[in-house]
Amino acid sequence: MELGPLSATEIPPGLAEQERLWLTGGFPRSYLAGDYSSSLSWRQDIIATYLQRDIAQLGPRIPAETLRRFWTMLAHNQGQPFNAARIAGSLGVSGVTVGRYLDLMVDLLLVRRLSPWMSNVGKRLVRSPKVYIRDSGLVHALLNIGTLDGLFGHPVAGSSWEGLVIENLLTHLPFGADAGFYRTSGGAEIDLVLSLPPHDLWAIEIKRSMAPKPERGCHLACEDLQPSARFVVYPGTERFSLGPNLTAISLPDLVGELIRLCRI
């Protein structure tokens, strides 16, 4: 049984609490800290503990500073296709070594490797996995982002929000479900595709905007995949239509939809 961080349905309702979860992440002691400064300090301590003690106890002999640099690079590239050669060049190690670092972080449940959605649509698909640090609070701690103002003004804000949404949804997938992202060389793209038993296919776009508007790539991807449901997750609280079979929805509401599927 995998115990994930706090999710959007496990905290008090309201936009302020959702933003707090996004900034501080879902480790209970981070989310429940008395102020943002204390929360950031706790997360920086837990990062140091992983690097200096926990990972070393598992056996890999990796210098803590090298692994911190790798982890920080992943934070800067949150939600991007994994480019082992570029990261290896920055770290001064081989691509194979970088692959081992990523495997380690995935095994420790610190990083999620989201695979491309393989579909028989006759299109050239992007095949590199996208990589997310699973807890948004750790993303921000690695980048030394301690306040909402600092987060709103940082280039990682959009991809950090995307990672939070994806982690929340994948935590609550029903048994037998599958997940991936869809991207073609022609510009069709969906942030998250969910295959839900028995035969549902959900296409989910993620927007950090109170006035979400899906881009052309989203519409092209939906034409390719023909999903049974299409959602745009945004940081608001209302649920409304964005067009035929396309619904803007809050993160807690969409998590709630998955939880109801699990109970059927």
DRENLUM-761879 format. One record per residue (C-alpha): residue number from 1; x negated, y negated, z. Coordinates in nm, 4 decimals, decimal comma. Layout:
resi; xx; yy; zz
NUM; X; Y; Z
...
//
This chain:
resi; xx; yy; zz
1; 0,0000; 0,0000; 0,0000
2; -0,1509; -0,3302; -0,1124
3; -0,0852; -0,6209; 0,1238
4; -0,0909; -0,9444; -0,0726
5; -0,0969; -1,3036; 0,0522
6; 0,2170; -1,4941; 0,1483
7; 0,4477; -1,5421; -0,1486
8; 0,6891; -1,8187; -0,2450
9; 0,9857; -1,6331; -0,0912
10; 0,8127; -1,5784; 0,2441
11; 0,7783; -1,9455; 0,3384
12; 1,0386; -2,2125; 0,4231
13; 1,2264; -2,3485; 0,1205
14; 1,1478; -2,6858; -0,0323
15; 0,9017; -2,8496; -0,2680
16; 0,6681; -2,9645; 0,0114
17; 0,6202; -2,6087; 0,1383
18; 0,5640; -2,4786; -0,2139
19; 0,2919; -2,7398; -0,2672
20; 0,1367; -2,6493; 0,0665
21; 0,1265; -2,2822; -0,0369
22; -0,0320; -2,3804; -0,3678
23; -0,3031; -2,5922; -0,2045
24; -0,3857; -2,3712; 0,0947
25; -0,3165; -2,0306; -0,0553
26; -0,1381; -1,7394; 0,1041
27; -0,3771; -1,6301; 0,3800
28; -0,1548; -1,6858; 0,6863
29; -0,4229; -1,8639; 0,8915
30; -0,4924; -2,0974; 0,6010
31; -0,1266; -2,1743; 0,5256
32; -0,0364; -2,2163; 0,8948
33; -0,3372; -2,4322; 0,9862
34; -0,2528; -2,7551; 1,1665
35; -0,3870; -2,9767; 0,8867
36; -0,5427; -2,9477; 0,5423
37; -0,8942; -3,0092; 0,6726
38; -0,8702; -2,7150; 0,9142
39; -0,7249; -2,4990; 0,6399
40; -1,0116; -2,5779; 0,4021
41; -1,2684; -2,5114; 0,6742
42; -1,1141; -2,1698; 0,7469
43; -1,1167; -2,0741; 0,3782
44; -1,4784; -2,1806; 0,3376
45; -1,5656; -1,9681; 0,6398
46; -1,3859; -1,6646; 0,4960
47; -1,5739; -1,7077; 0,1659
48; -1,9028; -1,7120; 0,3586
49; -1,7960; -1,4004; 0,5503
50; -1,7233; -1,2121; 0,2277
51; -2,0567; -1,3132; 0,0765
52; -2,2813; -1,2612; 0,3775
53; -2,1216; -0,9628; 0,5513
54; -1,8263; -0,7843; 0,3890
55; -1,9693; -0,7300; 0,0403
56; -2,3087; -0,6293; 0,1786
57; -2,1387; -0,3623; 0,3934
58; -1,9936; -0,2043; 0,0781
59; -2,3411; -0,1308; -0,0539
60; -2,4060; -0,3570; -0,3574
61; -2,7351; -0,5431; -0,3215
62; -2,6361; -0,8732; -0,4780
63; -2,7877; -1,1978; -0,3493
64; -2,5139; -1,3949; -0,1745
65; -2,6055; -1,7156; -0,3571
66; -2,5821; -1,5461; -0,6983
67; -2,2397; -1,4049; -0,6144
68; -2,1233; -1,7435; -0,4870
69; -2,2277; -1,9053; -0,8146
70; -2,0416; -1,6339; -1,0077
71; -1,7301; -1,6783; -0,7918
72; -1,7445; -2,0557; -0,8374
73; -1,7766; -2,0169; -1,2151
74; -1,4610; -1,8057; -1,2108
75; -1,2869; -2,0822; -1,0165
76; -1,3877; -2,3418; -1,2758
77; -1,2611; -2,1084; -1,5499
78; -0,9447; -1,9959; -1,3722
79; -0,7074; -1,8273; -1,6156
80; -0,9484; -1,8334; -1,9109
81; -1,0512; -1,5337; -2,1241
82; -1,3541; -1,3714; -1,9649
83; -1,6749; -1,4545; -2,1517
84; -1,9421; -1,2323; -1,9993
85; -2,2205; -1,3550; -2,2286
86; -2,1698; -1,7225; -2,1407
87; -2,1551; -1,6550; -1,7666
88; -2,4550; -1,4216; -1,7865
89; -2,6577; -1,6958; -1,9566
90; -2,5726; -1,9411; -1,6786
91; -2,6658; -1,6925; -1,4062
92; -2,9782; -1,5609; -1,5765
93; -2,8606; -1,1987; -1,5716
94; -2,7345; -0,9540; -1,8336
95; -2,3786; -0,9231; -1,9572
96; -2,3628; -0,5732; -1,8089
97; -2,4578; -0,7137; -1,4683
98; -2,1872; -0,9796; -1,4913
99; -1,9379; -0,7058; -1,5757
100; -2,0411; -0,5237; -1,2569
101; -1,9904; -0,8435; -1,0551
102; -1,6405; -0,8767; -1,1965
103; -1,5587; -0,5116; -1,1237
104; -1,6666; -0,5654; -0,7636
105; -1,4465; -0,8721; -0,7173
106; -1,1506; -0,6910; -0,8729
107; -1,2033; -0,3897; -0,6444
108; -1,2100; -0,6235; -0,3422
109; -0,8693; -0,7648; -0,4514
110; -1,0250; -1,1112; -0,4780
111; -0,9900; -1,1386; -0,8564
112; -0,7187; -1,0246; -1,0959
113; -0,8062; -0,9134; -1,4483
114; -0,4970; -0,9679; -1,6647
115; -0,5083; -0,7586; -1,9804
116; -0,3844; -0,8763; -2,3213
117; -0,0432; -0,7464; -2,4196
118; -0,0895; -0,4951; -2,6987
119; 0,2074; -0,5102; -2,9333
120; 0,2734; -0,3530; -3,2712
121; 0,3526; -0,6830; -3,4409
122; 0,0822; -0,6720; -3,7064
123; -0,0969; -0,9824; -3,5723
124; -0,4612; -1,0388; -3,4761
125; -0,4547; -1,0443; -3,0977
126; -0,6993; -1,1978; -2,8516
127; -0,8411; -0,8951; -2,6707
128; -1,0537; -1,0441; -2,3912
129; -0,8837; -1,0230; -2,0492
130; -0,7941; -1,3380; -1,8609
131; -0,9406; -1,3645; -1,5124
132; -0,7777; -1,5249; -1,2096
133; -0,8985; -1,5666; -0,8522
134; -0,5971; -1,4174; -0,6826
135; -0,5531; -1,6689; -0,4004
136; -0,5128; -2,0314; -0,5085
137; -0,6502; -2,1500; -0,1745
138; -0,9809; -1,9765; -0,2453
139; -0,9947; -2,1406; -0,5888
140; -0,9648; -2,4804; -0,4227
141; -1,2119; -2,3972; -0,1445
142; -1,4743; -2,2871; -0,3972
143; -1,4263; -2,6201; -0,5779
144; -1,4128; -2,8153; -0,2487
145; -1,0587; -2,9434; -0,3128
146; -0,9036; -3,0172; 0,0244
147; -0,5991; -3,2369; -0,0416
148; -0,3005; -3,2458; -0,2736
149; -0,4181; -3,5771; -0,4198
150; -0,7529; -3,4207; -0,4979
151; -0,5827; -3,1214; -0,6551
152; -0,3419; -3,3246; -0,8684
153; -0,6388; -3,5160; -1,0145
154; -0,8581; -3,2111; -1,0799
155; -0,8856; -3,0391; -1,4210
156; -0,8161; -2,7003; -1,2578
157; -0,4666; -2,8024; -1,1392
158; -0,2726; -2,6497; -1,4280
159; -0,4584; -2,3196; -1,4351
160; -0,4552; -2,2991; -1,0559
161; -0,0754; -2,3333; -1,0576
162; -0,0578; -2,0702; -1,3328
163; -0,2607; -1,8299; -1,1204
164; -0,0340; -1,8841; -0,8192
165; 0,2761; -1,8099; -1,0271
166; 0,1277; -1,4986; -1,1859
167; 0,0059; -1,3598; -0,8541
168; 0,3479; -1,4133; -0,6934
169; 0,5288; -1,2399; -0,9778
170; 0,2913; -0,9451; -1,0075
171; 0,3089; -0,8883; -0,6320
172; 0,6826; -0,8209; -0,6637
173; 0,6921; -0,6100; -0,9805
174; 0,9253; -0,3101; -0,9577
175; 0,7841; 0,0414; -0,9903
176; 0,7024; 0,1323; -1,3488
177; 0,6639; -0,2271; -1,4684
178; 0,3703; -0,3494; -1,6756
179; 0,2216; -0,6962; -1,7287
180; -0,0117; -0,8821; -1,9601
181; -0,0527; -1,2020; -2,1585
182; 0,0064; -1,2495; -2,5297
183; -0,2135; -1,4555; -2,7595
184; -0,2802; -1,4310; -3,1301
185; -0,5439; -1,5927; -3,3495
186; -0,2592; -1,7806; -3,5190
187; -0,1673; -1,9756; -3,2036
188; 0,1210; -1,7723; -3,0635
189; 0,0848; -1,7537; -2,6856
190; 0,2806; -1,6515; -2,3759
191; 0,1258; -1,6841; -2,0295
192; 0,2858; -1,3666; -1,8916
193; 0,4733; -1,0764; -2,0494
194; 0,6531; -0,8321; -1,8209
195; 0,7839; -0,4942; -1,9299
196; 1,0517; -0,4003; -1,6781
197; 1,2253; -0,0629; -1,6529
198; 1,4253; 0,0649; -1,8194
199; 1,3950; -0,1488; -2,1359
200; 1,3659; -0,5191; -2,0510
201; 1,0893; -0,7433; -2,1793
202; 1,0448; -1,0846; -2,0155
203; 0,8402; -1,3678; -2,1665
204; 0,7264; -1,6199; -1,9052
205; 0,5654; -1,9562; -1,9752
206; 0,4177; -2,1528; -1,6833
207; 0,4195; -2,5326; -1,6730
208; 0,2950; -2,7647; -1,3975
209; 0,5478; -3,0337; -1,4941
210; 0,8829; -3,1476; -1,3571
211; 0,9992; -3,1861; -1,7186
212; 0,8756; -2,8601; -1,8702
213; 0,8687; -2,8298; -2,2461
214; 0,7501; -2,5077; -2,4095
215; 0,4974; -2,5550; -2,6860
216; 0,5129; -2,4215; -3,0395
217; 0,2925; -2,1255; -2,9473
218; 0,5545; -2,0084; -2,6979
219; 0,8273; -2,0069; -2,9631
220; 0,6014; -1,8238; -3,2081
221; 0,5189; -1,5582; -2,9478
222; 0,8869; -1,5065; -2,8678
223; 0,9572; -1,4597; -3,2389
224; 0,6903; -1,1878; -3,2434
225; 0,7953; -1,0078; -2,9241
226; 1,1741; -1,0612; -2,9224
227; 1,1966; -1,0532; -2,5406
228; 1,5280; -0,9877; -2,3677
229; 1,4716; -1,2879; -2,1350
230; 1,2630; -1,6023; -2,1636
231; 1,1668; -1,8210; -1,8677
232; 0,9652; -2,1348; -1,8068
233; 0,8448; -2,1496; -1,4458
234; 0,8003; -2,5053; -1,3210
235; 0,7450; -2,6638; -0,9757
236; 1,1000; -2,7984; -0,9338
237; 1,3985; -2,6435; -0,7596
238; 1,6783; -2,6602; -1,0207
239; 1,7609; -2,3953; -1,2777
240; 1,8614; -2,5205; -1,6227
241; 1,8650; -2,4287; -1,9912
242; 1,5922; -2,5376; -2,2316
243; 1,7635; -2,3879; -2,5341
244; 1,9071; -2,0572; -2,6535
245; 1,7975; -1,7784; -2,4167
246; 1,5325; -2,0022; -2,2556
247; 1,5665; -2,0961; -1,8885
248; 1,3630; -2,3304; -1,6693
249; 1,3395; -2,1739; -1,3248
250; 1,1572; -2,2267; -0,9962
251; 0,8965; -1,9800; -0,8751
252; 1,1012; -1,8655; -0,5688
253; 1,4062; -1,8028; -0,7878
254; 1,2156; -1,5925; -1,0397
255; 1,0456; -1,3953; -0,7615
256; 1,3952; -1,3394; -0,6226
257; 1,5053; -1,1978; -0,9591
258; 1,2217; -0,9426; -0,9452
259; 1,2999; -0,8502; -0,5857
260; 1,6615; -0,7790; -0,6842
261; 1,5371; -0,5533; -0,9647
262; 1,3295; -0,3586; -0,7120
263; 1,6440; -0,2889; -0,5080
264; 1,8467; -0,1531; -0,7979
//
